[in-house]
Amino acid sequence: MMKLYIDTYSDRKFGKLVVAVTEKGLRLFSYGEKTALKKFIKHAKKYNLMPVEGNGKTRNIKKQLIEYFHDKRRSFSVKLDIGYLSPFTRRVLKAACKIPYGEIATYGQLACRAGSPGASRAVGQMMAKNPIPIVIPCHRVIGSNGSLTGFGGGLGLKKRLLEKEGIVVRKGMVVRD
């Protein structure tokens, strides 16, 4: 049985952070969610993984996340364990990973980049279930009219993340040049 290494820590700016990795890579990440640990253990059971303490296995991703939150990192260099997801979901997540720091894409643009033009609603649903937010930057995906739309961590956090990356947001809308 493959192990799911889980670790929690707190960040002054972003609250409680929970990461989970397997030998294949980063599998789950959550921030500010009180039930994350329970969800991760439920995930482990669903996919026949053995949840265990991180014991140093999460050190690299924790370091990178802290650097990101404190403006010392703009991209992540970790392997992702997303092979258990559907092919469509993997394509969408991989396309989202290519949205650079400080830039945005619409759900429709992301659907096209994932090879599924016209699937913007499906992309929106997928982004809402993103198992590795921030590393897979779903916060950089917005509505076609510039609205922030949904975000698992709440629109307030999405706004903070976008502004941290230099994107101007006013009244729930991205201000474009």
N, C-alpha and C positions, 0 to 999 in steps of 0.2 A: 504494500500500500504506500502510495506516494504521500509525503508529508506536506502540510501547509503550515509554514512558519509564520506566526502572527506576532506582531509587536505593537505596542501603543506608546505614545509619548505626547507631551503637550508642547505647544508653541504659543508664545505670548500673543502673537498677532492673529493666529488662526485657530486656536483652541486645541481640542483633543484630535490627534491624528492616529489612525490605525492602518497598518500596512500588512499585507500577507503575500508571501512569495513561496514558490515551489522551486524545485531544482531547475525547472524550465525558465523561470523568470517571475517578474512581478505579476500577480494575479488579481489583487484587490487593493483598493485604497479608499479611505473614507476620512472625512474631517468634520469635526463639530457634531457628529451624529452619536447620540448617547447609546443607541442600540447596535452600533457597528460591530462590536465584538460578537454579539449574539448572532447577527446576520452572517458573519464570517464563519462561525462554527456551523451554522445551518448549511451554508454553502459547502463546507468541507464534507458534511454528511451526504449531501445530495450527490456530490461528485466522487464519493468514496476516497476522500483524502483524510489523513490523520492530522488534526489540528495540534500543533505543539508550539511552545514558546520560541520566539525568534532566535535566541542564542547566537546573535551576531550575523545571522543569515540576511537580516534586513538592514544591516549597517549602511551599505552603499546607497540604497534608495532613500533611507532616512536622511543621510547627509545631503543628497541632491535636493530633496524636498526642502530641507531647512535653508539651503543656499538659494533656492528659488524664492521662497517666502521672504528672504532678507535681501533680495535684489542682487545676489551674487551669481545667479545662474539664469540662463534664458532657454535652455533646452536640456533634455534628459538623455542619458546614455545608459539605458538599462534594457535588458531583454524583457519582452512581455510574454506572459503565458495566456494567450487568448485562443489556443487551438480548440478548446471545448465549445466555442461559440459557433454560430452558423456562418457559412461562407459570406453571406451578405453583410452580416454584422462585422466580420473581420475586415472586409473591404472598406466599410464605412469608417471603422476605427483607424485603419492604416491611413486612409485619406485624411482623417482629422489630424493625425500625427504630423502631417506635412504642412499644416497651417502654421506659419512662423510666428514667433513671439511678437506681439505688438500689431498683429494683423488679424483680420476677421474674414469669415466666409458665411454665406447664407446657407440655410438648409438645402435649398435648391442647387447651389453651387457644389456643395459637398456630395449631394446625390449624383450629380454629373461626374465628379471626380472619382466616385466609387463605381462608375460604370452603370448607374441606374437612373438616367434622367427621368424626371417625373415622379421620383420616389421621395420627395422632400418630406412628406408626412411620416413615412416609414423611418427616414433618417432622424426626424425629430423624436420619434418614439425610441429609437436606438440610443440617441444621445441622452435621453432621460434615464436610461438603464446602464450608462457607461460604467463598467466595473472599476475603471482606473482614471477617475477625473483628474484634471490638472496635468498629469503625465500624458494622457490622451486628452488634449485641450478642448473639451466640449464647451468650455466657457467662451471660446472664440467663435462659436457658431451662433448666428443671430437670424431673426426673421427677415424676409425679403424687403420689408419696409424700414429696416434698421432697428426694430424693437428687440429688446433683450429676450423676450419670451421665456419659456421655462428653463429651470436649472435645478438639479438635484439638491444643491446646497442653498437654494433660495436666490432670488434676484438680487438681493443686497450683496451677497458674496460674489455673484457673477459680476456685478458692477465694480466692486472693489478689485477683483482680479483683472478686469479689463483696464481700469484706471491705473493699476499698478504697472501694466504693460504699456501705458502711454496712450490709451484710447479714451477719447472724450465721450462721456455719457451724460445726457441731460434729459430729465423727465422720462427715464426708461428707454431712451433712444440713443443709438450711437450717432454722434455728430460726425458726418463725413466731410472731407475737404471740399 
